[in-house]
Structures are given as structure tokens and as C-alpha cells.
Amino acid sequence: MKKTVLIIGGSGLIGKPLVNEYLKNNKVINLDIKNLKLNNKNYYYEKVDLNNLGSIKNKIDNIFKNYKNIFSTINCSYPTGKS
């Protein structure tokens, strides 16, 4: 059974290679403003502005309600000042 990994900032310089590596054996949820648009049935994308703390909290609450059995959460996000 595949495990589910939530990667916050999965479209960035550090996050993108992690998404690709974890997809080899797991399901991955990418939480970022930009979608990697990967053609993989185990890739899920949730759009969020990581510069907006309120939207991050709401989105993470929804993710943990909608996706069951999240095994691990990895934070690769960093503020860019861009939205």
C-alpha cells in the first residue's frame, strides 16, 4: 500500500526533486501556488498562496480532512514576496 506524503512548496527548487523521488513509491500531495502538472495518478495538487498565512491554515485543514492517512509532511516552502 502506497503511503501519502504532503510536500509544502513542492514546485520549487528543493521541492520538485522531492516530489519526483517520492512519487516512485508513494502518493504525493503538492501544496504550492504553481502546479508541476505531472502525468501521474499518484500526484495531487492543491493550490495555495504560501505568502498568505490564513490561506495556508485553511488549505492544510482541508487537506487533512480530504486525504486520509498522510504518512509524512515535508516543508520546502520559503517566502518569495511574490503572489
C-alpha positions in Angstrom: 0.0 0.0 0.0 1.4 3.4 -1.0 1.9 6.0 1.6 0.7 9.6 1.2 3.3 12.4 1.6 2.3 16.1 1.8 5.0 18.4 0.4 4.6 22.1 1.1 6.4 24.1 -1.6 6.7 21.1 -3.9 7.0 23.1 -7.1 10.2 24.9 -6.0 13.9 24.2 -6.4 14.1 21.9 -3.4 10.5 20.6 -3.5 10.4 19.5 -7.2 13.1 16.8 -6.9 11.5 15.6 -3.7 8.1 15.3 -5.4 9.6 13.3 -8.2 11.6 11.0 -5.9 8.6 10.3 -3.5 6.3 9.6 -6.5 8.4 6.5 -7.3 6.8 4.6 -4.3 4.2 6.9 -2.8 1.3 9.2 -3.4 2.3 12.9 -3.2 0.2 16.0 -2.5 1.9 19.1 -3.7 0.8 22.3 -1.8 2.1 25.3 -3.7 1.0 28.2 -5.9 2.3 26.6 -9.1 1.4 23.2 -10.3 4.0 20.8 -11.7 1.3 19.3 -14.0 2.8 15.8 -13.7 1.1 13.0 -15.5 1.0 10.6 -12.6 -2.1 9.1 -11.0 -0.4 9.3 -7.6 0.3 13.1 -7.9 -2.2 15.5 -6.4 -2.0 19.3 -6.5 -3.6 21.8 -4.1 -3.1 25.5 -4.9 -2.3 27.9 -2.1 -0.5 31.2 -1.8 2.3 30.4 0.7 2.6 34.1 1.5 -0.9 34.2 3.0 -0.9 32.5 6.4 -4.7 32.4 6.6 -5.0 30.5 3.3 -2.3 28.1 4.3 -4.1 27.1 7.5 -7.4 26.7 5.8 -5.9 24.6 3.0 -4.0 22.3 5.4 -7.1 21.8 7.5 -9.0 20.8 4.3 -6.2 18.5 3.1 -6.2 16.6 6.4 -10.0 16.2 6.1 -10.0 15.1 2.5 -6.9 13.0 2.3 -6.7 10.1 4.7 -3.6 8.5 6.2 -1.0 11.2 5.4 2.3 9.5 6.4 4.6 12.5 6.3 4.7 16.2 5.8 7.7 18.0 4.3 8.0 21.7 4.3 10.2 23.1 1.4 8.5 26.5 1.3 10.1 29.8 1.6 8.7 33.3 1.2 9.4 35.0 -2.1 7.3 38.0 -1.7 5.5 37.1 -4.9 1.9 36.1 -5.1 
